[in-house]
């Protein structure tokens, strides 16, 4: 529905532009028939989990795309980061960006390691190697770089710092499956990299993750840890956990990989549609990427500049939610502002200006298979209307209390 007047907006009681919620992270499904065929195979074989045939095939395909010697499929990326910390025998402090999904830090804290938050580059949103180096102490044992939005972080600078200080380098590659830099694909950097194949990722295995590495001994340890430390039937050699991927998950993962080039094409097309739909809007910029990297384009990241845009990021978010567009403020407010980190953190280390800036500006918009050109056109038209009438909308909203986004979240 085209909005003619400000009072037509959902936030003022008008009919929402979409009858159903349009989500960021709506899963891509790929070829449903191929998936069902694989699921039938699993049932016929009666081999449902524990290193089954599809898990092994999934590992081969992931390793091939990542260009690594080893891939160990896991139940999710969070447990992958936990296993990485155990397998690399991390201790004390680990430097991580604050501008990331909370799992990057939780995986450490869960194992009594202390995440130390580093700032990011204000333009790329990637961990800033100079700030990493400034935060190293005698307790630091590792650095976790995050390939945010699928951009591979500055792995050469991070590896150099890690080598000079005797630290391990782990890469949280949850967003970066299939991304390729001039130095090679995401997967082969640092001691190991961790992918996520959660339902919301452009290639998904419902839930799922993987550790990839070129280190034979590390791969062996990770594989044992994934399955309780079992060396064989009745033979346990070390402490482990249960982080196994099931055959249904691998069936979905393989089906998703089959369609991955189509998904990337679709994501790129969507990015271009958003770029032209949001062009020339004051204070709204769509994140563009370094052409030297081949990216998966799974996140459509807009930034709202409060000094220029006539409507604030949070009011725009509220307005979109009232139209059933479930845009997201990833990764607001920054992990350093979440508990328990916020209370435990040394106040002197809380200065993360680029993280604060990005968390105050970013708005992630729907993408993937379900974001059709018509849907994107409507989201862009709503955003344009909101920006063009921003002052009027803001004035009227100030008369109201809470926003729709807050109302929906609080149920
Ligand atoms: N490191 C980084 C940098 C990460 O971004 C993540 C995960 C991890 C590590 C850990 O990976 P995993 O352990 O999850 O493998 C989502 C995802 O759950 C999370 O995996 C992802 N990052 C993060 C960026 O996004 P939330 O908090 O946004 O909520 P969620 O999962 O409820 O989904 C978002 C939206 O997607 C929903 O509003 C609706 C839609 N959705 C979701 C699911 C699951 C659907 O339409 N259908 C679905 O089946 O975290």
Boltz pocket constraint, residues with backbone or C-beta under 6 A from the ligand:
constraints:
  - pocket:
      binder: B
      contacts: [[A, 23], [A, 24], [A, 25], [A, 26], [A, 27], [A, 75], [A, 76], [A, 77], [A, 78], [A, 79], [A, 100], [A, 101], [A, 103], [A, 104], [A, 146], [A, 172], [A, 174], [A, 175], [A, 195], [A, 196], [A, 197], [A, 198], [A, 199], [A, 200], [A, 208], [A, 209], [A, 326], [A, 330]]
      max_distance: 6.0
